[in-house]
């Protein structure tokens, strides 16, 4: 089993910044991808950003230029730097790690952006 511990969510004003972090521990096989998803009330969970094992990164169009995903392989930790936050970024953010072929999810951290 892989455990994920997220931190860094909170309340911020529009235009502000937050950094999320997610540390993976436990029976980690090869990590093939680390990323962040989010789910707003009444909406489906969506990909925000992801980094795969080779280092390639993908971003949702809505966050390109504002969010940056990074990882520390030595710490099995992934970060999401969120700048220029907008009210529409308000959601529960979930960390996702693919170890081998198995996906694991964090418990979620709330990000609220006030206008």
N, C-alpha and C positions, 0 to 999 in steps of 0.2 A: 504494500500500500504506500501511496504517496500522500503526504500531508502538505497543504498549502496554507500559509498564513499571510493574509493581506493587511495592509495598513495604509494610512494616508488620506482617507476620505474625509469629508467634512463639508462645512458651509462656507461659501465664498461669494463675493460680489461679482457681477458681470465684469469681464475684463481681467479678472484675477487669475491666479495660478495655483495649482496643486500638483503634488507628486505622489503617485501611488507606487507601492512596492509589494512584491509577492515573493516569499521565500519558500522553496520546495525542500522537503526533507522526507526521510523514510527510505523505502526500498526503490531507489531511483535506478532505473535501467538507463538506457541512452535517451536523453531528452531530445526529441525531434522538433518540438515547437514550444514556444512560450508566447502567451498573448493575453489580451484583455478584450472582454466582451462587456456589453452593457444592456440593461433592460429598463426601459422607462415604463411607468404605469400604463397599462392597456396596450403595450406594444410588445413585439417579439424581441427576443434577445438577438443582438446584432454584434458582428465583429467590429471592434474599434481599431485594434492594431495587433500585429503578430510578427514575431521573428522566428524564422526556421533555423535548423541546425547549421546550415551553411552561412547564415548571417543575413540572408535576404529578409526584407521587411515589407509588410503590407499595411496599408492604412485605409480606413473608410474615407470616402471622398469628403465627408462632412468634417473630418478632423485634420485633413492634410494641411500642412503648414502651421498648424497650431499645437499638435500633439507629437511627442517623440517617444518612441519605445527604445529601450536599451536593456542589456542584460549583463550580468556578471556571472560568467560560467563557473568561476571558482567558488561562488557562493550559491549557485543554483537559484539566482534571484533575478527577477525581471522588474523593470521600472516603467512607469508611464508618466512622463512630464507633460502636464496639460497647461497650456498658456492661452491667453485670450479666451477664457471660458465664457460660454453663452448660457442663457437660461435653458436652451434646448439640449444642453449637455447633461442636464439633471437626470440622474438614473442611478440604479445600483450597478456597480462595476464589479465584474467577476474575473478573476484570474483563471487562466486555463493553461494547463501543461500537458503535453503529450509525451508520455514516457513509453518508449517502445511503440506499441500501437494503441496504448490505452490512454484515454483522456481523463484528466482529473480537474476538478473545479474547486475554487476557493468558496468561502462562505458568502462572499459579496461585501462590498463596502459602499456606503451611500455617499454620493456626490450631489450636492445641492447648490445650484448657482442662482442667486437672487438678482432680480433686475433693478 
